[in-house]
Amino acid sequence: MTAEHFHADVAIVGYGPTGVAAANFLGSRGVKVVAFEREKDIYQRARAVTVNDWTLRCFQAVGLDQALLKDMDPHTQYRWKTYAGKELMRVAVEPSTLGQPAAMAIYQPVMEQTLRDGAARFADHVEVRYGKSVTGVVQDAEGATVALGDERVRVRYVLACDGGSSATREQLGIKLLGDTIDTRWVVIDAKIKRWWPERHILKFWSDNRRPVVDIALGLGNHRWEFPLEPHESEDQFATKELLWALLNSMGVTAEDVEIHQHAFYRHHVRAAERWRDGRVFLLGDAGHLMPPLGGPGYAIGYPRCLQPQLEAPSGDRRTSSRRGR
Ligand SMILES: Cc1cc2nc3c(=O)[nH]c(=O)nc-3n(C[C@H](O)[C@H](O)[C@H](O)COP(=O)(O)OP(=O)(O)OC[C@H]3O[C@@H](n4cnc5c(N)ncnc54)[C@H](O)[C@@H]3O)c2cc1C
């Protein structure tokens, strides 16, 4: 009997933060990968704001921690203040025991670019196809077939890294259990024009009506996250002029920052009822969603748990001796 030919050992569906992390981990171990991303470019919206020592430790394992750290700034303290200026609490970030900074401010689109450049080191066995939307995944005893419209790509395993609305998860009939909180948040990202005292200290403006997250991002960017009140609509904050009313209420003016984007979110606290179905694995937001206030949605997408779950591909593995290190 002739052995079946597979285009790759692993197909990655979605090349966001989780997909590109998986490509680096698998690429560094010589696994043959093909990744599909429906967008042509990196999604420019900065969603994640911080990563921690565990994240950096993961990327240290694939030689990318120093390149990533170049575009990050350390978090040293967190504080809670009332609108009237009373400081309720201040907490110092404890040093890490992992040989990495404990908490870092990031700028997500740039971090993703560094991770993409990292995966490009393995271009001989990690192929990335942009502008390609996966339309279905079918599996059998020997492998899985990824459909892209009329095209079919045969692989041994599939990693669904296609985000919170994962079509792969839905196609497998895997439920996303948990809650979505009704409150809508408007997230405003701005470029800094001038520094202000303690800008780098993450602040939780503690107010019963409108608690605000106020956080420095990497590379001279800043983020505010405001919950909308039940009677407020997204239309009320649709333009920069309307957003300025929110920033002005925090004492921030056009002399301090330039708004460059905003978005509305609801917070999800959800997990898929299972993270594996045969040859298909759900990773990142496809498998679990947590509110940004809890922080590490992005960070826990990194598939450090992945390696032991995949059985060794027999055919095309390049560096079998490195497996299990
Ligand atoms: C306001 C906010 C703040 C946050 N702050 C933090 C934080 O501080 N720290 C943190 O760790 N996390 C944070 N997060 C969470 C973090 O942004 C997400 O957990 C992270 O982006 C998930 O990455 P992902 O790759 O799993 O999914 P996504 O980022 O959603 O990427 C999925 C990718 O798959 C592609 N795709 C989808 N369907 C297909 C298809 N059919 N075919 C091909 N490609 C497809 C998409 O185009 C996309 O590129 C925050 C989120 C929000 C909204």
The ligand as a MOL file (V3000), in Angstrom:
LIG
                    3D

  0  0  0     0  0            999 V3000
M  V30 BEGIN CTAB
M  V30 COUNTS 53 58 0 0 0
M  V30 BEGIN ATOM
M  V30 1 C -10.1300 45.3460 24.5730 0
M  V30 2 C -9.3150 44.0890 24.6800 0
M  V30 3 C -8.1750 44.0650 25.4990 0
M  V30 4 C -7.4250 42.9020 25.6250 0
M  V30 5 N -6.3210 42.9110 26.4450 0
M  V30 6 C -5.5640 41.7970 26.5530 0
M  V30 7 C -4.3530 41.8090 27.3290 0
M  V30 8 O -3.9870 42.7970 27.9190 0
M  V30 9 N -3.6070 40.6850 27.3790 0
M  V30 10 C -3.9570 39.5550 26.7170 0
M  V30 11 O -3.2430 38.5680 26.8060 0
M  V30 12 N -5.1090 39.5120 25.9490 0
M  V30 13 C -5.9000 40.6020 25.8550 0
M  V30 14 N -7.0250 40.5880 25.0680 0
M  V30 15 C -7.3950 39.3460 24.3750 0
M  V30 16 C -6.6010 39.1410 23.0860 0
M  V30 17 O -6.6900 40.2410 22.2140 0
M  V30 18 C -7.1440 37.8890 22.4000 0
M  V30 19 O -7.1600 36.8350 23.3580 0
M  V30 20 C -6.2560 37.4810 21.2130 0
M  V30 21 O -6.3120 38.4380 20.1740 0
M  V30 22 C -6.6970 36.1230 20.6720 0
M  V30 23 O -5.8550 35.7230 19.6430 0
M  V30 24 P -6.3120 34.5730 18.6480 0
M  V30 25 O -5.1990 34.4470 17.6470 0
M  V30 26 O -6.7080 33.3710 19.4200 0
M  V30 27 O -7.6320 35.1180 17.9310 0
M  V30 28 P -7.8030 36.4000 17.0020 0
M  V30 29 O -6.9630 37.5260 17.4690 0
M  V30 30 O -9.2750 36.6330 16.8990 0
M  V30 31 O -7.2360 35.9310 15.5870 0
M  V30 32 C -7.9370 34.9940 14.7860 0
M  V30 33 C -7.3810 35.0700 13.3730 0
M  V30 34 O -8.0170 34.0860 12.5670 0
M  V30 35 C -8.3790 34.6440 11.3130 0
M  V30 36 N -9.4890 33.8500 10.7910 0
M  V30 37 C -10.7440 33.7500 11.3380 0
M  V30 38 N -11.4970 32.9100 10.6180 0
M  V30 39 C -10.7070 32.4720 9.5910 0
M  V30 40 C -10.9220 31.5840 8.5040 0
M  V30 41 N -12.0870 30.9490 8.3240 0
M  V30 42 N -9.9210 31.3550 7.6300 0
M  V30 43 C -8.7040 31.9650 7.8000 0
M  V30 44 N -8.4540 32.8340 8.8130 0
M  V30 45 C -9.4390 33.0690 9.6910 0
M  V30 46 C -8.7190 36.0950 11.6410 0
M  V30 47 O -8.6220 36.9350 10.5010 0
M  V30 48 C -7.6660 36.4170 12.6970 0
M  V30 49 O -6.4610 36.9160 12.1340 0
M  V30 50 C -7.8100 41.7300 24.9210 0
M  V30 51 C -8.9280 41.7500 24.0850 0
M  V30 52 C -9.6850 42.9140 23.9720 0
M  V30 53 C -10.8890 42.8980 23.0670 0
M  V30 END ATOM
M  V30 BEGIN BOND
M  V30 1 1 1 2
M  V30 2 1 2 3
M  V30 3 2 2 52
M  V30 4 2 3 4
M  V30 5 1 4 5
M  V30 6 1 4 50
M  V30 7 2 5 6
M  V30 8 1 6 7
M  V30 9 1 6 13
M  V30 10 2 7 8
M  V30 11 1 7 9
M  V30 12 1 9 10
M  V30 13 2 10 11
M  V30 14 1 10 12
M  V30 15 2 12 13
M  V30 16 1 13 14
M  V30 17 1 14 15
M  V30 18 1 14 50
M  V30 19 1 15 16
M  V30 20 1 16 17
M  V30 21 1 16 18
M  V30 22 1 18 19
M  V30 23 1 18 20
M  V30 24 1 20 21
M  V30 25 1 20 22
M  V30 26 1 22 23
M  V30 27 1 23 24
M  V30 28 2 24 25
M  V30 29 1 24 26
M  V30 30 1 24 27
M  V30 31 1 27 28
M  V30 32 2 28 29
M  V30 33 1 28 30
M  V30 34 1 28 31
M  V30 35 1 31 32
M  V30 36 1 32 33
M  V30 37 1 33 34
M  V30 38 1 33 48
M  V30 39 1 34 35
M  V30 40 1 35 36
M  V30 41 1 35 46
M  V30 42 1 36 37
M  V30 43 1 36 45
M  V30 44 2 37 38
M  V30 45 1 38 39
M  V30 46 1 39 40
M  V30 47 2 39 45
M  V30 48 1 40 41
M  V30 49 2 40 42
M  V30 50 1 42 43
M  V30 51 2 43 44
M  V30 52 1 44 45
M  V30 53 1 46 47
M  V30 54 1 46 48
M  V30 55 1 48 49
M  V30 56 2 50 51
M  V30 57 1 51 52
M  V30 58 1 52 53
M  V30 END BOND
M  V30 END CTAB
M  END
